[in-house]
């Protein structure tokens, strides 16, 4: 493995963005790139002028909730009344359905982050003389629903650049068009703090326009007066948020209400202007999140009992497993085994409802399509999908997917950008932290760089955490001393051992003093 200098690292990481076209906010594609945006905007303008009734129908994940908040805040700001309806995962299932349409007494329905497969719902809207505007980013099928307007960058004749955006971004673009047709002076940047969370939570590629929006979004969150962010900062005693705080704190919190109970709670939390109410909502959300962690732990442990080492991918199922945590468990299993993972819950009617997560460069939707003859409904994007099938089709599904994964090259399972090369410990200093920081935010398609460090001497170690699951090491090589953290360690070196490890480099800000520290991924 090549020994890397700081300059090498700069060059390698720069290459990740060499094809990016939209690196600043002023470079962003315009709303006119999205098919039907102005058609939809003009219809909404007409509804506003005629004082017609509008409903926004979202999805129960972070992206869907934030899409609803963005649309709702625009209507708040212009003083127009509306209804928000987020389907309940357990009672309603996913997306716009006939029950929801029948319950809504409106002239216009706008879907956000869902609707691209809502054929029956679109037919019913036609019968009831309700105009339907679909805004979505999930992969369309060959035949689209018969709606008044469909805004989805993935539809065939859409001129939006080939970079995946999330549902909240599509809703944001619709508002940009609406602002134009209504001839309003309106600050579109006010939503960038929310977009950053949706982009990260929905695992969008952190390059091109997504990167530009997330970088600005993190700054906006830290300056934000939004009651929800103030409540989180106060509760968790945080001065500022980093990208990892979005991935591991904010997004799971917002997601947890929809996973465990009802996503409307998270919508109200992000939407309220009242700090006291935000604190009350947050306390309920934290309770849901704690329940979510318990359920997740139990399902993960039960899943491990079903997995064989020789399996080419992970497919597990359980009776009445909690549907709200299937996606997270699939994510954890994918990470743990570095294999595509499918987690199913079987209900009383012998139906399996599942979540799938990918690894490396494997397209999880393409994998499901190979088994289309045994799968019921499915949808999603390259990295994550939802699907359902009959319980008696599970073994056929397993056979097809196991075989397909066996045919994949080993390189498909790996993210080629992850381990950059070998590093001399002397290169790890404040300047290195600055170089790495300039390439943040790290995430999907811009993975945090990992390095190999060899022949480090273990000078000291101690255990951290209540259950002592984490390890802190003091390591030395050629008069250079480094601190390393190994979370949930699976290999424990002895003092005096010489070890080689794979690790990332992070910033330790202890008492205002910034020093580099290693975050160990594995000890080789």
N, C-alpha and C positions, 0 to 999 in steps of 0.2 A: 504494500500500500504506500502511495506517495506521501512524503513528509510535506505538510503544507505550511506556507508562510502566510502572513496576513494579506499580502497582495494576491496570492492564489485564491484565498477565500473570497476576497472582493470580486475577483474575476468570475469565479464559479457562480456566486450568488447573483451577480449582475445578469448573467446569461438567462436566468429564469424569466426576466422581464424584457428580453430583447425585442419581442414581438408586440409588446404592449403599445396600444395606440392612444389610450385615454389615461394619461398619467396625472392630469390635474383636473379639478372640478370644471374648469372652463373648457376642457376638451370633451366633456361627456357627450354621448350621442343625443340627438334632439328627439322630442316626442314624435316628430313626423316619421322617424325610422320604424316606429311600431304601428303595424297595420291596425286600422279601425280606431286609433286613439282619438282622432278629431271627430269621427262619427259618434263615438260614445260621449265625448265631451259636449258636443252640441245637443245631444239628447238630454244630458243631465242639466245643461243650461236651460233647455225648454221646460224641464220639470221644475226647476227653481222659479222660473218666471211665471209658470202656471200654478205654482204652489201645489204640485202633485206630491203624492206620498212615495218616499224612497226607502228601501231597505238595503242594508249592507249585510251580506251573508259571508262569514269568514270560515276559518279552519281553527281547530283547537290547539295547534302548535304555536311556537313563538312567532314564526313568520306570518301565520294567519291572524294571530291576535294583533300583532303590530300593524299589519295591513289595515285591519279594522280601525285601530286608533288613528292612523294617518288620515283615512277617509273621514272619520268622525270629526277630527279636529278641524279639518278644512270646513266642513259644514257648520261646526260651532262658530268658527271665526267669521263666517259670512251671515251668521244668524239664521240658518235654515234648519228646520226640524227633520229628523230621520229616525229610523229604527235600526239597531244592530242586533243581529242574531248569529250566535256562534253555536253550531250543532254540538250537542253533548255526545261525547265519544261512546257512552254506554247506552243512552236512550235513542239517539238519532243516528249514530254511525257517522260516516264521513260525508261531508259536502251537502249540496243543495238537494233536498228530496221532496216528494209530493206532500208529505205531512207539513213540512215547513212552509211550502208555498200556500197550502190551504189555510194555514194559521195566519199568514201575513195578508193584511188588507191594504195592498199597495198598488201603485201604477208602474213602478220601476224597481227591478232588483239588480243590484250590482254584486257579483260574487268577487271575492278577493282570495287569492291563493287556492282556488278550487274552481270546479265547474267545467273543465275541459272535456270531461267524460259524462257530463250530466244531460244525456239525450232525453230521457223520460221527463226530467224536470223542465227542459226547454220546451218540449211538446205541451206540457200542462200550462206553462206560462203563456204560450200562444193561444190555447183554448180560453184562458181567463183574461186575454187582452192585457197581459203584463209584459212590458218590454224587459228583456233580459240582456244585461251587459256582463259578459264573462271576462274577468281579468285573472290570468293564471300563468304559471311558468312550467307546469308539469308537461310531460311528453304527450302531444296529441295523438289520437288514433287517426286512421286514414279518413274516416268520416267525422266531421265536427258536429256538435249540437247545432240545432237550428235556432240561433240566438240573434237578437238585434245587432249586437256587435261582439266580436271576440278579440281581446288583446292578449296575445301570447307570443313572445319572441320566437318560440319554437315552431309556430305554424309555417307551412311551406312558403307562402308568398309574403313573408314578413322580412323587411330589409334591415332588421336590427343586427348589429355586429355579432359575430359568432363567439360570444362570451356569455356563459350562463348567469342569469340574474334571478333573484328570488321574487316571491310574490309581492312583498312589500315594495320592492323597486318598481314593479309593474304598476301597482296602485299609485305610487309617487309620480310616475310618468303621466298617468291619467290626470292627476291633479295639476301637473305642469301644463297640460293641454287645456284643462278646464280654466285655469288662471288666465290663459291666453284668450280663449274664446269669450270669457266674461270680462275681458279687459281690466283685470285687477292688478294692483300692485301687491304682490304677495311674496313673502320670503320662503322660498322652497328649502333653504338651508336649515330651517327650524326642525326639519324631520330627519336630518342626517344622523343625529344621535340614535334615533330609533332604527334607521336603516342599518347602521353598523351592527346592531345586535341581531337583527334578522339575517343579515348576510352571514355572520359567523355561526349563528345557531342552525341555519339551514345548510351548512357545509358548502357554501358557494366557493368557487376558486378564488383565492386571495391574490388575484393579479388583475391588471388592467383597471377597468372602472371600479370594480369591487374593492381593489386595494386603495384606490384614491378616496373612495367614500368611507372605508373603515378607518383609514389614517385620520381623516378629518373628523369622523364620528367619535373617535376616542377623545379627541380634544374637546368636542362639543359636550360629551357626557360629563367631563370633568368641570365644565363651566356651567352646566345645566341648572336651571331652577325648577326642573320638573319634580313634583312632590315625591314621585316614586323613587327617583334616584337619591334624593335627599334622605328619604326614609332608609334605603339600603345602606347608604354611607353612615348614617347615624347608628343603625342597628349593628353593623359589622365593624364599626370604628375605623372606617377607611377614609384616608385623605384624598386618594385618587384611584381611579380604575385603570388597570392595564388590560390588554387583550385577553390574557388568561382569566381575568376576573369575569369577563363576559362569558367565556366558554364554560367555566367551572362554577360560577356563582350566579350571575344574573340570568343567563339562559335557562339553567335547570330550575330556578325559582319560578320564572314565568311559565315554564312548561308544566310544572308540577300540578297546578290547579286543574288543567285539562286532563292530565294523566290520571288523577286520583278522584276528581269530583266534577267541576264545571269550569271551563276556561273563561267564562264571563267574569269570574272573580279577578283573573289576571288582567283582563281588558279594563275593568273598573279601576284596578290598581294603577295601571299606566296612564289612564285617561283622566283620573281625578286631579283637580287643581288644589284640593284641600289636603294639607299635610297630615292633619290628625286622622282623616279617613285613610290616607295612604298607609299610615302606620298600622291601623287596624287591619286593613287588607293584607299587609305584609305578614302580620302575625299569623293570620289564617293560612297564608301561602306557605310559610315556614313549617307549619304543622303538617300540611299536605306533603311538603318536600321530605320531611322526616319519615312519614309513612312510606313514601315512594322509595326511599333508601332501604327501608326494611324489606319491602316487597322485592326490590331488585336483588338484594343480597340472597334472599331465599331462592328466587328463581335461578339466579346464577349458579348457586350451589347444586340445585336439583338438575340443572342442565349439564353440569360437569359429569354427573353419573351416567349420562347417555352417550358420551363422546368417546370414540376410539381413536387412538393415535394415527391409525392408517387412513382415517376418513379424509377425503380430499377437500371437503368443506364441512361446515358445521350445520346440521339440521336437527333441531330438538323440538319436542312438543310435550305439552302437559294438559291435564284435565282442568278446565276453568282457571288457567293461569291468568293473573291480573293483566288485562289487555293494555292498561296504561303504561306498563313498563317493558313491554315486549321489545320495543325499539332500543331502549337503553341496554337491555340484556344482550340483544343482538350486537350492539356496538361494542360492548365489553368483551364478548366472546370473539368477535372479529379481531380486536386488538390483541387479546390474550393468545390466540392461536395463529394469528396472521393468516386467516382463511376467511372467505366469504361466509356469512352466518345468517341462518334463518331460524327464527323462534316463533313457534305456533302455540296458540291456545285453542283447546277443543271445547266446544260448548255442548249443551244437551242435545241439540239437533244434529250432532255429528259433523258440524262444520268446523273447519280450522281457519282461524284468522291469524295472519302472521306479519312479522316485520323482518326486513332483510337489510343487511349492511355489507358494504364491499370493503376490500383492501387493495392496496397497490393501484394497478391500472385496470382492474377488472370492472367491467360495466355490469352492474347487478341486474339492470333491466333486461339487457341482452341475454343474460343467463336465465332469467325467468321465462323470456320469450321462447327459449329452446324447449321449455316444458309446457308451452301454451295449451296443448291439448288436454292436459290434466288440471290446469289452473282455472279458477273461476275469474274473479276480478283481480286486476293488478294495476299498479301505477306508481309513478315516482320519478326519480332521475338516476343518473349513473351510480351515485354513491349510496343511495338509500331508497327503499321501496316498501310498499305495503301490498299484501296479496291474500287471497282466500282460496280454499279448496275443500273438497269433501274428504272426510277422514279416511275413507277407503281408497283415496287416490294418493295418500301420502307415500306409500312404498314405491309407487311408479314415479312420483316426483323425485324421491330420493335417488332412485336408479339413474334417472336422466341427468340430474344436477351433479351427482357424484362423478358420472362418466364425463360430463362436459368439463368439470374442473380438473379431471385427470389429464385431459387433452391440453390444458393450458401450459404454456412455458413457465418455468420457475420465475423468470424475470417479471411476469405479469403480476405476481403476488407482492412484489417489492416496489416501494416508491424509490425510483433511481436516484432522487435528489437527496435522500436522507443522510447516509454516512458519506461525508465529504472526503475523508481521508485521515491520515495519521497526523497528530499534532504534537509538537514539542511543548512540554509544559511551560517553557520560558516565553512562549508566544501568548500565554494567557495573562492578560493585564487589562488595564483600564481602556487602552486604545482598542483592544479586541472587543470589549463590551460595546464601545461606540460604533465599531464597524457592524457588529451583529444587529445593534439597535436600528441602524439606518436601513436594514432590510426587513424590519418588522412592518406590519403584523405577520407573524407566522401562522400557518393554518393549511387548509386544503390547497394543494398545488403550489404552496410555498412553505414546505414543511420546515420545522425548526431544524437547523443543521446539527448533526451528531458527528462526533469525532472519536477516533480511536487513540487511546493513550496507553503506552506499553511500559512495563517494568517500573511501576510505581511502588514505592515501599510504604506499607501500612504502618504509620507511626502511632496512631491512636484510633480508638473507635468508641462510640457510645450509642445506646439505643434511645430512640425518641418515641413519643406518643404514649397514650394510656396503655395500649397493649404491646408496646415495644415492637411495633411492626416495621419501624423505619430505622435506618442506620446513618449515623454521621461519622465520616472517616476523615482523618488527617493523613494526607499522602505526601510523600517527598520524592524528588528525583533531582540529582545534581544541584543541590542547595536551593531548589525551588520547592516551596511548601504550598499545597492546595487543600482547600476544604471541599468535601464532597458529601452530597446527600443521596441516599439510596432508599427511595420510598417503596414500601411493601417488598423488601429485599427477599430474594430467593436463594442467595448464596452469601455466606458470611465468611469473610477472610479473617485470618488470625493476625494479631500484631506481629510485625516482622516479615509477613508474607510479601512477596513481589507479585503484583497483579497487573493484568491488562484489562482495560474496560472500554465500553462504548458509552459516551456521555454527551450531554449538551452543556452549554455554558450559560449561566444566568447571573443576574445581578443580586447581590446580597446587600440590602440597605440597613445595616444594623447601627442604631444610634446615629443615623445620618451619615455614616461612613460607608462609601460604596466600594465593595470588593467583588471580584469574580468568584463564583463557586460552581463546582461541577454538579450536574444532576445526572446520576448514573442510570443508564437504561439496563445494562447488563454487565456482569463481570464474566470475562471469557475464561 
